[in-house]
Protein backbone atom coordinates (compact mmCIF):
# COMPACT_ATOMS: atom_id res chain seq x y z
CA UNK A 1 0.00 0.00 0.00
CA UNK A 2 1.24 3.46 -0.86
CA UNK A 3 1.30 5.77 2.13
CA UNK A 4 -0.95 8.82 1.57
CA UNK A 5 0.49 12.31 1.90
CA UNK A 6 -2.06 13.16 4.61
CA UNK A 7 -4.26 11.27 7.04
CA UNK A 8 -7.34 13.11 8.26
CA UNK A 9 -8.84 11.75 11.47
CA UNK A 10 -12.42 12.74 12.25
CA UNK A 11 -13.51 12.27 15.86
CA UNK A 12 -16.74 10.32 15.88
CA UNK A 13 -16.98 10.00 19.67
CA UNK A 14 -16.99 6.22 19.87
CA UNK A 15 -16.46 5.02 23.43
CA UNK A 16 -15.23 1.72 24.86
CA UNK A 17 -18.74 0.28 24.67
CA UNK A 18 -18.92 1.27 21.00
CA UNK A 19 -21.59 3.91 21.45
CA UNK A 20 -21.15 7.15 19.53
CA UNK A 21 -22.44 9.54 22.14
CA UNK A 22 -19.95 12.34 22.64
CA UNK A 23 -19.83 15.96 21.59
CA UNK A 24 -18.29 15.50 18.15
CA UNK A 25 -20.92 12.98 17.13
CA UNK A 26 -23.77 15.09 18.49
CA UNK A 27 -22.41 18.20 16.75
CA UNK A 28 -22.50 16.55 13.32
CA UNK A 29 -19.07 15.02 12.72
CA UNK A 30 -20.54 11.96 10.93
CA UNK A 31 -22.26 14.26 8.43
CA UNK A 32 -18.94 15.91 7.53
CA UNK A 33 -17.12 12.66 6.82
CA UNK A 34 -18.59 12.14 3.34
CA UNK A 35 -17.99 15.79 2.46
CA UNK A 36 -14.32 15.56 3.49
CA UNK A 37 -13.81 12.43 1.39
CA UNK A 38 -15.49 13.94 -1.68
CA UNK A 39 -13.81 17.33 -1.35
CA UNK A 40 -10.30 15.90 -0.93
CA UNK A 41 -10.88 13.68 -3.96
CA UNK A 42 -12.21 16.61 -6.04
CA UNK A 43 -9.14 18.63 -5.09
CA UNK A 44 -6.81 15.78 -6.02
CA UNK A 45 -5.34 15.60 -2.53
CA UNK A 46 -3.55 12.38 -1.60
CA UNK A 47 -5.52 11.78 1.61
CA UNK A 48 -6.82 8.91 3.71
CA UNK A 49 -9.84 9.81 5.86
CA UNK A 50 -10.71 7.83 8.99
CA UNK A 51 -13.09 8.15 11.90
CA UNK A 52 -11.79 7.73 15.43
CA UNK A 53 -12.99 7.10 18.90
CA UNK A 54 -13.19 10.00 21.33
CA UNK A 55 -10.13 12.27 21.12
CA UNK A 56 -10.83 13.68 24.60
CA UNK A 57 -11.23 17.33 23.66
CA UNK A 58 -15.03 17.27 23.67
CA UNK A 59 -15.36 20.96 24.53
CA UNK A 60 -13.64 21.74 21.20
CA UNK A 61 -15.73 19.40 19.02
CA UNK A 62 -16.17 18.45 16.32
CA UNK A 63 -12.46 17.76 16.12
CA UNK A 64 -10.33 16.68 13.17
CA UNK A 65 -6.61 15.94 13.14
CA UNK A 66 -4.39 16.08 10.06
CA UNK A 67 -1.20 14.04 9.98
CA UNK A 68 1.72 14.18 9.39
CA UNK A 69 1.35 17.89 10.22
CA UNK A 70 -0.23 17.08 13.60
CA UNK A 71 -2.73 19.91 13.18
CA UNK A 72 -5.66 19.61 15.61
CA UNK A 73 -8.74 21.55 14.57
CA UNK A 74 -11.80 22.19 16.71
CA UNK A 75 -15.24 23.64 16.13
CA UNK A 76 -15.32 22.13 12.65
CA UNK A 77 -19.11 22.10 12.25
CA UNK A 78 -19.70 23.13 8.63
CA UNK A 79 -18.63 22.39 5.08
CA UNK A 80 -17.29 25.97 4.93
CA UNK A 81 -14.95 25.16 7.83
CA UNK A 82 -13.73 22.06 5.99
CA UNK A 83 -13.14 24.17 2.87
CA UNK A 84 -11.06 26.68 4.83
CA UNK A 85 -8.98 23.91 6.39
CA UNK A 86 -8.42 22.17 3.05
CA UNK A 87 -7.55 25.50 1.36
CA UNK A 88 -4.84 26.03 3.99
CA UNK A 89 -3.62 22.45 3.61
CA UNK A 90 -3.23 22.96 -0.15
CA UNK A 91 -1.17 26.08 0.58
CA UNK A 92 1.02 24.14 3.01
CA UNK A 93 -0.24 26.09 6.00
CA UNK A 94 -2.38 25.60 9.09
CA UNK A 95 -5.85 27.15 9.20
CA UNK A 96 -5.38 29.35 12.27
CA UNK A 97 -9.12 30.02 12.64
CA UNK A 98 -9.87 26.44 13.77
CA UNK A 99 -6.47 25.37 15.08
CA UNK A 100 -6.54 24.17 18.71
CA UNK A 101 -3.06 22.60 18.77
CA UNK A 102 -0.19 21.88 16.42
DAKAHU-V387994 format. One record per pair of residues at least 4 apart in sequence whose C-alpha atoms are under 6 Angstrom apart, sorted by sequence separation. I is the first residue (numbers start at 1). J is the second residue. D is the distance in Angstrom with one decimal. If there is no record, write none. Layout:
I_J_D, I_J_D
This chain:
14_18_5.4, 15_19_5.6, 23_27_5.9, 25_29_5.2, 35_39_5.9, 36_40_6.0, 66_70_5.5, 83_87_5.9, 89_93_5.5, 14_19_5.4, 24_29_5.5, 40_45_5.2, 66_71_5.2, 76_81_5.7, 88_93_5.0, 14_20_4.3, 65_71_5.5, 88_94_5.7, 13_20_5.1, 65_72_4.5, 88_95_5.4, 13_22_4.8, 64_73_5.3, 63_73_5.5, 85_95_5.3, 13_24_5.9, 63_74_4.5, 12_24_5.9, 13_25_5.6, 62_74_5.8, 12_25_5.1, 61_74_5.3, 62_75_5.3, 60_74_4.9, 61_75_5.2, 62_76_5.3, 60_75_5.6, 74_98_5.5, 73_98_5.1, 73_99_4.5, 74_100_6.0, 72_99_5.8, 73_100_5.4, 72_100_5.6, 72_101_5.1, 72_102_6.0, 71_102_4.6, 70_102_5.6, 29_62_5.8, 23_58_5.4, 24_61_4.7, 23_61_5.9, 24_62_4.1, 12_51_5.8, 14_53_4.2, 7_47_5.6, 11_51_5.7, 12_52_5.6, 13_53_5.0, 14_54_5.6, 5_46_5.4, 6_47_4.8, 7_48_4.8, 8_49_4.8, 9_50_5.0, 10_51_4.7, 11_52_4.9, 12_53_5.8, 13_54_4.1, 4_46_5.4, 7_49_5.9, 9_51_5.6, 10_52_6.0, 4_47_5.4, 11_54_5.9, 11_63_5.6, 10_64_4.6, 9_64_5.4, 9_65_5.0, 8_65_5.7, 8_66_4.6, 7_66_5.7, 7_67_5.1, 6_67_5.5
